Amino acid sequence: MARGRRWDIFCAVVDNYGDIGVSWRLARQLAAEHGLEVRLWVDDLSSLQPILPEISCGLEVQMAAGVEVHRWTLPFRPVEPAEVVIEAFGCALPAAYIEAMAALECRPVWVNLEYLSAEKWVGEYHGLSSPHPRLPLLKYFYFPGFTPETGGLLVESGLAQRRSAFQSSDERKNTFWRSIGLPPPKPEEIRISLFGYENPDLTGLLAAWSASAAPITCLVPEGRLVADVASFLSLPGVDSGSEHKRGNLTVRVLPFMDQVRYDDFLWACDCNFVRGEDSFVRAQWAARPFVWHIYPQQEDAHWVKLWAFLDCYCAGLPVEVVAGVRAFWQAWNKGEGAGAAWHGFWQHRAVLEQHAEQWADDLLRQGGLAANLVQFCNKRL
């Protein structure tokens, strides 16, 4: 077997679906598009199941989409390490596995796949290595990103073409809407996907939408925002599939979707609210206006990452558009004033739609993360 055919990816779930969402996309793409033998080690299979329904939480080992999925348990059972080892988001590899890597005659390429950030220092640190303090091993640091100096973003082959075909076809969009129990949108209707963390200001935003001149349909995937939706509706809870009207706003809670259907969902909506890392990236590939709810960090470190991305994303946009985007994103992430800031953001819809398409095209020209990562590792085998 050629060197570099066997890969191990380790994922310790922290942010519900963000860490596992990225890890699973990478594993699936490496197997499907690069013909690699991939083992995905996950410490919480229950977080993988919603995005991969065929997964059984009770199995130690199972195959899915060409990937060998393993439950990561302690103590870690002895296995022969793969030729490439991916440590997703700085999760600590099992000590026994590290010792086994060091014992091999041909030692694996060990990569820490870092969290996504637009901060300028990322390009300077991308690809650097650090020696293990005790063992003859090197760990490389691989940074996803938005510039050619980074590793790029996860994107499947042909995704842009599939998205374009979907978005240019009323038949495909309407088929999707009917598949989730909705009629095609009315001519002036705005459809918004709303996925985020708990937000005390959601009631203010929904109130603003209920007073909108144009009808707005807000579609909320099951998750952490549903309780805030129920609070706005003055209900003890909101069931999946239920629909509620307030003024010119219709709110519907949707069952959690797998990754393929979630892409269709983002492609079909006019504006997408997303969170964390995985849905954040998919919203950018959807080429639609979007709003990012960044994962809150201690000492407000997330604000630096948020502003760094907006500096990158908004470069070249008119000043008034940038002001509207920054004001609304800040209000949404702060949890204060989003309802008042909505108009200043959405009044630039046409410009934002054009910009979203150009942004996705520009990112695509930098190459996808999986292909870039394979090339990076092959050079070091």
N, C-alpha and C positions, 0 to 999 in steps of 0.2 A: 504493500500500500504506500502511496506517495506521502511524503512528509506533509504535515499540516492538514490532514484530512479529518482528524478527530479533535473536536472542540468540547470543552466543558464550560458552561455558564452557571455561575452561582448567584442566586438572588435571595436576599433577606428582605422580606416585605416590610416596608415602613409606612408608605403613603397609600394604603388601600389598593389602588389600581395603577398608580403611576410607575412604581418600580417594576412590578410584575408585567405591566402593559408593555413597557419598553423592552424588558428582557425577553418576553415571549415573541414580540415582533422580530427582534434580532435573531433569536433561535430559529424561528420559522423561516425567515428569509435566508439565513445561512444554509439551511437544509434544502430549501426549494430552489434557490437561484444559484447556489455555489456548489451544490452536491456534497456538502460536508456531513459528517456523522456528528450530530450534536446531542449532548446530554445537558438538560436543563435541571439544575438542582434548586428546589424551591422549599423554603421552610414553612410556607403557609399555602397549601393547595386550595383552601377555601377562597382565597383572593384571586386565584387563577380561574376558578370554575365559572364565575359570571361572564368572563370574556371568552371562555373556552368551555361551553356547556358539556362537551363529551368527556371532560376530565372527571375521574372519580376520586373523591377526597380520601377514600379508604385504601387505595392501592399504593404500594411502595414504588413500583415502576410501571410505566405504561407508555404506549406510543400515541402520539397525536401529531398529525400533519408532518410526518417524517422525523419528528423530534422525540427522543427518549426522555420522558419526564420522570424525574426522581424526587421522592420526598427527602428533603434534607433534614436528617435527624441526628441527634447526639445521644450516645457517642457515634461518631461517623464511622460507617463500615468501611473496611479497607477496599480500595479500588485502585487500578492502575490509572494514573493521571493522563489526561489527554495531551496532545502536542501543543495545543493552544488553550490557555486557561483564562477565562474572563471573570473578573471579580466586579460584579455590577455595583456601582455606586458606593465603593469603599466597604462593602460587607467583608468581614474578616473570614478568610478561608479557614476550614478546619485545620488545626495544628498537625494532625496526622497526615492530611493531604499534602500540606506544605513539605513535610519531611519526606513524603514519597516522591514529590517533584524533585527534591534535591538529590535523592538517591539514584535517579535515572542517569544513564550515561549521556543521553541527549536530553538536556533539560528543556522543559516547555517554555514557550513564550507566555509570560504572565502579564496580563493587562488589567489595570484598574480602569473600567469604563466610568468616567466621572459624570456628575450631574451637568445638565445643560446650562450654560450661562453665556451672555453676550458681553461680559466684562472684558476689557481690553487685554488684561494680563493672560487670559486663557490661551490666546494664540502663541504667546511666548513660552508657556509651559507644556503645550500640547506635544506629546511624543517623548518627553524627557523620561529618564529612568532613574531608579533608586535601588542601590544594592541592599539585599537583606542583611540585617545586622550580624547574623550568625552563620547563615547558610550560603552556599555558592549560587545564589539566585538573583536575578534582576526583575524588578517590577516596573512596567512602563505605564505612564499616565496618558490616557487617551480621552481627549475632550471633544464631545459634540460641539457644534457651533454654527455660526451664521456667516463665517468668512472663509476664504480659501486657506487660511493659516490653521484652521481647525479640522476636525474629523467629519464635519457636515451633519446632516440629519438623516434619520431612518426614513427611507422611501422605497417602496417596492417598484420593481421594473414595470413600466407601462402605467403607473398610477395616474400621471397627468393626463394621458390619453383617455383612460377610463373615466376620469372625472369630467373631462371636457365633453365626452360623448353623453354622459349622464346629464350634465347641466344644460346642454343644448337641445335636449329631447324632452318636450312636455310629456310625452307618453311615458318615458322612464320615470320622471319625477312623479307623475300622477299615480303610476303603479306603486311607487314607494309609499306615497301618502295613503293610498287605499290599504296597503299591507299593514299599516299601523292604525287603521280605523278612522282615517280622516279623509274628507273630500278634498279635491284640488283647491288651492287657495283662490280666494276672490281677487279680482284685478288689483285692488288697492290694499289688500291684506298684507301685513308683515308677519312673517313667521320667525320666531326666535327660539333657539335652543338654549337652555339654561342649566349648566352643570357647574357646580362650585362648592366651596366650603360654606359652613354656616355663616350667615351674614345678617347682622341686625338691621341693615338698611334695605333688605329685600322688600319689606312692606312699603317703603317709600318709593322704590322703583316701580313696583307693581301698581301702586296708586297713580303714579304718573302715566303709566301705560293705560290704565283704565280710563284716563281722561284724554287719551290720544284722539286726534281727529281721524286718523286711519285705524281700521280694526287691526288689533294685534293678537296673535295667537302665541302664547308662551308655552313651550313644551319642555317639561322637566323630567329628565331621566331619574329613576329611583336613586336616592342617595341622601346626602347630608343636608340638602336644601329643602327637602319635602316638609320638614317640621316648620320651617319659616313660611312656606307657602300656606300651610294649614293655619298658621297664626294670622296671616293677612286675611284669609277667608273666614276667620273667627270660627274655625272648626277644630274639634279635638284631634282630627287626623284626616289624611287624604289618601284614598286608596289608589293603587295603580289602575290606570284606565279611566278614572273618573274625570269629569269635565265640569268646570265651574266658570260662570260669567260674572264679571263686575264691570259695568259700564261698557266701554269698547274693547275690553280685554277678555280673552278666553284663556283659561289656564287648564292644561291637561298634564297629568302625571303619567309617564310612560314606563313600561317594564325595562329593566336594564338590557342593553343590547350587546351582542358580540361585536368584535372589532370591525368586521366587514360591514355590518348593518349600521354601525355608528358612523362610518365614513359616508355612507349614503345619506344618513341623517344630516351630517354637517354640510354635505354638498347641496342638499335640498333647501336648507334654511337660508334666510336672508342675513341673519346675524347670529354668531355663535359665542356664547359665554362658556369658557372652558377653565380648567384648573390644573395645577400640578405641572407635569411634564409631558405625559403621553398625549392627552387630549389637546394640550397647547400646540404640540407639533402638528397633530392632525388638522387642527383648525387652520394652520398656515397652508397646508397642502390643499385644503378645501377652497382656497382662493375666494374667501368671503370675508367681509368685515367681522372682526372678532374682539372679544374682551377677555383678558387673562386675569384669573384670580390666582395669584401666586401663593405657594405654600408659605404660611407665616413662619418666621424663624426668630430665634432668640436675639435680643438686642436689636430688633428691626433690621437684621442683615438682609432680609428679602427686598427691602426698598432699593438697595443698591443694585440688585439684580434686575428689578423691575425697570428702573430708570435707564440702566445700561441697555436693556432690550429696546426700550422706546427710542432712545437716541439712535440706535441702529435702524429700527423699523421705520421711523418717521423721517429719516434723512431724505431731503428732496421734496417733501410735502410742503404745500403752502403754509405759512405761519399760522393762519387762522385755523387750519385743519389740525395742525400739530397741537395747538392750544386746546381744541375741543377733545382730541383723543386723550391727551395727558390729564386734563381735568376730570374726564369721566373715569378713566382707569384709576386715578388716584382716589376718587370718591368711592368707587366700588371696592377697592382694596382696603380703604380706611374704614368702610362701613358707615359712611356719613355723607349725605348730600347727593347720592346717585340719581335720585328722582329729578332734582333740580338741574343736574349736569347732563341728563340724557339728551335733551334737545340740541345742546351745543355740540354733541358728538354726532347724533344721527342726521343732523341737517347737512352733513357732508357725505351722505351715503354714496352718491355717485362717484365722488373722488376716491372714497375708501374702497369701493368695489373695483375700480380700475387699478388702484394701487395694490390691492390684495392679489390680483392676477399677476401683475408685474413682479411682485415680491416672490411669489411662488416660482415663477420662471427663473428669476435670478438665483434662488436657492438651488434649483435643479441643476443649473450649469456648474455648480461646485462639486457635484457628485454625491452619491448617497453614502451614508455612514457605513453600511455593511460592506459594500465594495471597497471603500477606502480602508476599512479595518482589515479585511482579508489581505489587501496589498501590503499594508503596514506589517502584519504578522509574517507573511511569507518572506519578506525581506530579512527577517530576523530569525528564521528557522535554520 
